[in-house]
Amino acid sequence: MAQDGLSQWIRGLDKLKSSEIPKATSAAINKVGKRVQTESVRSVAKQSKVPAKHVRRKFFLRRSKPGTQKAVITGYTRPISVHSLKHRVLKRGGISAAGRKYPHAFKTTVRKSGKEQIFQRTTADRYPLEVVTIDVSDLMTTALRRFGPRIVREELPKLLEHEFQFRLERLSR
């Protein structure tokens, strides 16, 4: 009877070594990646005064798999259009959005696409026009560089231990 329990325990450890350890490592890496992404989004949203839901669209987490064992966070650094934010037209002309005022901006419909957009003249002439945007690329790169190494250093060992313990307990049942 005792021999049967021991052999079952050894089989469980072999299974843990072969398949469960990569799964646990991958799960811990994905959780750390998600935390880095969340902290970066919060930081960029706070600094740029843009709602987090608009900043979150700019980050993408390519998740870790047991075979690859790495997660990649990609930041799409295109500026955020003011039209996509909550904005209002000012009485004396211009647009206000995200805690900023754009005094000579105006809202109009683009002829080709039929979509509304907010433009601003760059010169005194009729053309050229520029779409009014908020640039967050520098904020995104600094946030990722600041939070990435710190969270990996602090959180990854704890999460790895938790995942290993969880899978070991599940196999010992």
For each residue, the residues with C-beta under 8 A, 3 or more apart:
1: 4 5
2: 5 6
3: 6 7
4: 1 7 8
5: 1 2 8 9
6: 2 3 9 10
7: 3 4 10 11
8: 4 5 11 12
9: 5 6 12 13 172
10: 6 7 13 14
11: 7 8 14 15
12: 8 9 15 16 171 172
13: 9 10 16 17
14: 10 11 17 18
15: 11 12 18 19 20 171
16: 12 13 19 20 21 167 168 171
17: 13 14 20 21
18: 14 15 21
19: 15 16 22 23 66
20: 15 16 17 23 24 167 171
21: 16 17 18 24 25 164
22: 19 25 26 66 67 69
23: 19 20 26 27 66 167
24: 20 21 27 28 160 163 164 166 167
25: 21 22 28 29 64 66 69 160 163
26: 22 23 29 30 64 65 66 68 69
27: 23 24 30 31 159 163
28: 24 25 31 32 156 159 160 162 163
29: 25 26 32 33 64 69 70 71 156
30: 26 27 33 34 61 63 64 71
31: 27 28 34 35 155 159
32: 28 29 35 36 71 151 152 155 156 159
33: 29 30 36 37 61 63 64 71 73
34: 30 31 37 38 61
35: 31 32 38 39 151 155
36: 32 33 39 40 73 144 147 148 151 152
37: 33 34 40 41 59 61 73
38: 34 35 41 42
39: 35 36 42 43 143 147 151
40: 36 37 43 44 59 73 75 140 143 144 147
41: 37 38 44 45 52 55 56 59
42: 38 39 45 46 52
43: 39 40 46 47 139 143 146 147
44: 40 41 47 48 50 55 58 136 139 140 143
45: 41 42 48 49 50 51 52 54 55
46: 42 43 49
47: 43 44 139
48: 44 45 55 98 134 136 139
49: 45 46 98 99 100
50: 44 45 54 55 80 85 98 134 136
51: 45 54 55 85 86
52: 41 42 45 55 56
53: 56 57
54: 45 50 51 57 58 80 84 85
55: 41 44 45 48 50 51 52 58 59 80 136
56: 41 52 53 59
57: 53 54 76
58: 44 54 55 75 76 77 78 80 136 140
59: 37 40 41 55 56 73 74 75 76 140
60: 73 74 75 76
61: 30 33 34 37 71 72 73 74
62: 71 72 73 74
63: 30 33 71
64: 25 26 29 30 33 68 69 70 71
65: 26 68 69
66: 19 22 23 25 26 69
67: 22
68: 26 64 65
69: 22 25 26 29 64 65 66
70: 29 64
71: 29 30 32 33 61 62 63 64
72: 61 62
73: 33 36 37 40 59 60 61 62 144 148
74: 59 60 61 62
75: 40 58 59 60 137 140 141 144
76: 57 58 59 60
77: 58 136 137 140 141
78: 58 137
79: 133 134 135 136 137
80: 50 54 55 58 84 85 133 134 136
81: 84 85 117 118 131 132 133
82: 85 87 95 97 98 102 105 118 132 133 134
83: 87 107 116 117 118 131 132
84: 54 80 81
85: 50 51 54 80 81 82 97 98 134
86: 51 97
87: 82 83 95 96 97 118
88: 95 96 97
89: 94 95 107
90: 93 94 95 96 101 103
91:
92:
93: 90 103 104 106
94: 89 90 101 102 103 104 105 106
95: 82 87 88 89 90 101 102 105 106 107 118 132
96: 87 88 90 100 101 102
97: 82 85 86 87 88 100 102
98: 48 49 50 82 85 134
99: 49
100: 49 96 97 134
101: 90 94 95 96
102: 82 94 95 96 97 105 118 120 132
103: 90 93 94
104: 93 94 120 121
105: 82 94 95 102 118 119 120 132
106: 93 94 95 118 119 120
107: 83 89 95 116 117 118 119
108: 116 117 119
109: 114 115 116 117
110: 113 114 115 116 117
111: 114
112:
113: 110
114: 109 110 111
115: 109 110
116: 83 107 108 109 110
117: 81 83 107 108 109 110 131
118: 81 82 83 87 95 102 105 106 107 131 132
119: 105 106 107 108 129 130 131 132
120: 102 104 105 106 129 130 132
121: 104 124 125 126 128 129 130
122: 128 129 130
123: 128
124: 121
125: 121 128
126: 121
127:
128: 121 122 123 125
129: 119 120 121 122
130: 119 120 121 122
131: 81 83 117 118 119
132: 81 82 83 95 102 105 118 119 120
133: 79 80 81 82
134: 48 50 79 80 82 85 98 100
135: 79 138
136: 44 48 50 55 58 77 79 80 139 140
137: 75 77 78 79 140 141
138: 135 141 142
139: 43 44 47 48 136 142 143
140: 40 44 58 59 75 77 136 137 143 144
141: 75 77 137 138 144 145
142: 138 139 145 146
143: 39 40 43 44 139 140 146 147
144: 36 40 73 75 140 141 147 148
145: 141 142 148 149
146: 43 142 143 150
147: 36 39 40 43 143 144 150 151
148: 36 73 144 145 151 152
149: 145 152 153
150: 146 147 153 154
151: 32 35 36 39 147 148 154 155 156
152: 32 36 148 149 155 156
153: 149 150 156
154: 150 151 158
155: 31 32 35 151 152 158 159
156: 28 29 32 151 152 153 159 160
157: 160 161
158: 154 155 161 162
159: 27 28 31 32 155 156 162 163
160: 24 25 28 156 157 163 164
161: 157 158 164 165
162: 28 158 159 165 166
163: 24 25 27 28 159 160 166 167
164: 21 24 160 161 167 168
165: 161 162 168 169
166: 24 162 163 169 170
167: 16 20 23 24 163 164 170 171
168: 16 164 165 171 172
169: 165 166 172 173
170: 166 167 173
171: 12 15 16 20 167 168
172: 9 12 168 169
173: 169 170
